[in-house]
Amino acid sequence: MKITVIIIHYGLIETTKACLTNLKSKIGDHQLILINNTSDDIKDLSNIIQGTTLIDNHENLGFAKGVNKGITLALKDKTVGAVFLMNNDLTITRGSFSQLTLVLNKIPSAGIVTPILHHKRGYDWGAKLNKWTGMVRHKNWDNKPKTIQPAQHVAAAAMLIRRKLIDKIGLFDERFFVYYEDVDYCLRAYDNLSTIHITPDVEAEHAGSSGSSIAARTRYQWVSHFRFVNKYVFKHVYPTAYIYSLIMYPLFMLKNMIIGSKS
């Protein structure tokens, strides 16, 4: 199965360079689309992997709008069977793309497959939506699963999406500038009877949130959470999620301000 890898450059050039250098030995005959969501000149980055297509936005369009540009371009090639969304702060440490596509081939209902992600809190076994709060809580363990695991939600930091699923449910919802666009996409896949899986045969190291400050991330999360609740209230979340958003996120912001003033 032919894959197009889609990476958004945002944050430090050195972070993206490390990601691409790691990917160079693993991408094989697959394609790469590099999306520049900054005003940086990254032509040198686009030369690391031969045949890279560069989409230069010159500004931060957000994650959903950025990857949508890449997906739209990738699917113009009718031979592409899936797209792999990959954060620029992520490196593949074990396994190959063929092992990801193998899961799609083995499980006809599978619409989304991800590597097992490892970060400072351990291995990410996926997440489940809390209907009362509208939040997703990831299960992090010291060990990784031994077999392919089903999941309700996985992060778009490393997400292989079957072309047929995109044809069914469309692109990412651009109302989510950043955060919750992957939760939304996983729910839409679930509503269309597509399954989501994590394979331990492919492992990726995720640095996590290297592109912006804690305060900025919290603001983005708050806005996206509220939009998510608006979209799914009574369908996938209860109205209590509004209360959570209006009470907890201001407290998170206050906590960040206090921590910032002490540092």
C-alpha positions, 0 to 999 in steps of 0.5 A, spaced: 500 500 500 502 506 498 502 511 503 503 519 503 506 522 510 504 528 512 508 533 517 507 540 519 513 544 521 511 548 527 516 550 532 524 549 532 527 548 525 532 543 529 526 539 531 523 538 524 530 537 522 531 531 527 524 528 525 526 528 517 533 525 518 530 519 522 524 518 517 529 518 511 531 511 513 524 509 514 520 512 508 522 507 503 518 509 496 513 512 500 511 520 499 512 526 504 508 532 504 512 537 508 507 543 510 510 550 513 505 553 518 511 558 520 514 564 516 521 560 516 525 558 510 525 551 510 527 549 503 533 546 506 528 541 510 525 539 504 531 537 501 533 532 506 528 527 503 528 526 496 522 528 492 519 532 498 513 536 496 513 543 500 506 546 502 509 553 504 503 557 508 507 562 511 503 563 517 500 558 522 493 555 519 492 550 525 493 543 525 486 541 522 487 546 516 494 545 515 494 537 514 487 538 510 491 541 505 496 535 505 491 530 505 487 534 499 494 534 495 496 527 497 489 524 495 490 527 488 494 521 487 489 515 486 495 510 487 495 512 495 491 508 499 493 511 506 496 518 509 500 518 515 500 524 519 506 525 523 508 530 528 515 534 527 517 532 534 516 525 533 521 519 531 520 512 529 524 508 533 522 501 531 518 497 526 516 500 519 510 503 515 509 496 512 507 493 519 502 499 519 499 497 513 499 490 515 494 492 520 489 495 515 490 489 510 488 484 516 482 488 519 478 490 514 474 494 519 480 498 521 480 505 518 485 508 523 492 505 525 497 508 530 504 506 532 505 505 540 507 512 542 512 512 548 513 519 552 515 521 558 509 518 562 510 511 559 507 507 553 500 510 550 495 505 550 490 510 547 484 514 550 477 514 552 472 519 552 469 521 558 462 523 557 461 527 563 467 532 562 468 531 554 475 530 556 479 524 554 484 520 558 490 517 555 492 510 559 499 510 560 503 504 562 510 502 563 510 496 558 507 496 551 501 491 549 504 485 546 498 484 541 494 489 536 489 493 541 483 496 539 482 503 541 476 509 542 481 515 541 488 515 538 492 522 537 494 524 531 501 525 532 502 518 529 496 516 525 495 512 519 488 513 516 485 509 510 483 513 504 476 509 504 475 512 511 477 519 508 472 518 502 467 516 507 467 522 513 471 527 509 477 531 512 479 534 519 474 539 522 477 546 521 473 549 527 478 546 531 485 550 530 489 545 534 487 540 540 480 535 539 481 535 532 483 528 533 478 526 538 473 529 533 476 525 527 476 518 531 468 519 533 466 520 526 470 514 524 467 510 530 460 513 528 461 510 521 463 503 523 470 504 522 475 501 528 481 504 531 487 500 532 494 501 536 500 496 533 506 494 538 510 492 532 511 499 530 514 504 536 515 512 536 518 516 541 514 523 542 517 529 545 510 532 545 508 539 545 514 543 543 511 548 539 508 553 544 508 555 551 503 552 556 499 558 557 498 558 549 496 550 549 491 551 555 488 557 551 487 553 545 485 547 549 479 551 552 477 553 546 477 547 542 474 543 548 468 548 548 467 547 540 467 540 541 462 540 547 458 544 542 458 539 537 457 533 540 452 535 546 447 530 547 450 525 542 457 523 545 457 528 551 453 530 557 451 538 558 455 537 564 461 538 560 460 545 559 460 546 566 467 543 566 469 547 561 467 554 564 470 552 571 476 547 570 479 551 564 480 558 568 483 554 574 488 551 569 489 558 566 490 561 573 495 555 575 499 557 569 499 564 571 502 563 578 507 558 576 509 563 571 510 568 576 514 564 580 519 562 575 
